[in-house]
Amino acid sequence: MIKHWMGSMHFLTRGIQNVSTEMSLNGLAYNFKRVLSILGFERTKKAMQLLVRISALCGWSARSNVGASPDLSHMPNRE
């Protein structure tokens, strides 16, 4: 369905890993387009800037490894 919305019915890549990556990128594009249509450009831009500031305060990096857990050692223990 998402591929059809993007104007294509076929995958451009071959192999399960590549097709999975392509499908993930299509899902990201679809969700980003929805956010833009709901919030508009300016509110989306402000939300993304806020997310960057929050991630910097928490020690998370956009350049960190995908799937890596953030360093939460500075956070109080909630047990």
C-alpha positions in Angstrom: 0.0 0.0 0.0 2.8 2.5 0.9 4.7 1.6 -2.2 1.6 2.3 -4.3 1.2 5.7 -2.5 4.8 6.4 -3.5 4.0 5.7 -7.1 5.7 2.3 -7.4 4.6 -1.3 -7.0 8.0 -3.0 -7.2 11.0 -2.9 -5.0 14.1 -1.3 -6.5 16.5 -3.6 -4.5 17.1 -7.3 -4.3 17.7 -9.5 -1.3 15.7 -9.6 2.0 18.0 -7.1 3.9 17.9 -4.6 1.1 14.1 -4.9 0.5 13.6 -4.6 4.3 15.7 -1.4 4.3 13.8 0.0 1.3 10.5 -0.8 3.0 11.6 0.9 6.2 12.6 4.0 4.3 9.2 4.0 2.6 7.5 3.8 6.0 9.6 6.7 7.3 8.7 8.8 4.3 5.0 8.0 4.7 5.0 8.9 8.4 7.0 12.1 7.8 4.6 13.2 5.2 1.7 12.5 7.6 3.4 14.5 10.4 3.9 17.4 8.0 0.3 17.4 6.9 -1.0 17.3 10.5 1.4 19.7 12.1 2.5 21.8 9.2 6.1 22.7 8.4 6.8 25.3 11.1 5.4 23.1 14.0 7.2 20.1 12.6 10.5 22.1 12.5 10.0 23.3 16.1 9.3 19.8 17.3 12.4 18.4 15.6 14.6 21.2 17.0 13.2 20.4 20.5 13.9 16.7 20.0 17.5 17.5 19.1 17.9 19.7 22.2 16.4 17.0 24.5 18.5 14.3 23.0 21.6 16.4 23.6 20.7 17.0 27.2 20.2 13.2 27.7 23.5 12.4 26.1 21.9 10.7 23.0 23.5 11.3 19.7 22.0 11.2 16.2 25.3 9.7 15.1 25.1 6.8 17.6 24.7 3.3 16.4 21.3 2.3 15.4 19.7 0.2 18.1 22.3 1.2 20.7 20.9 1.9 24.2 21.4 5.4 25.5 23.6 6.0 28.5 21.2 6.3 31.4 23.8 6.0 34.2 23.2 9.6 35.2 19.5 9.0 35.7 18.1 8.2 39.2 17.3 4.6 39.9 13.5 4.0 40.0 13.4 0.8 41.9 
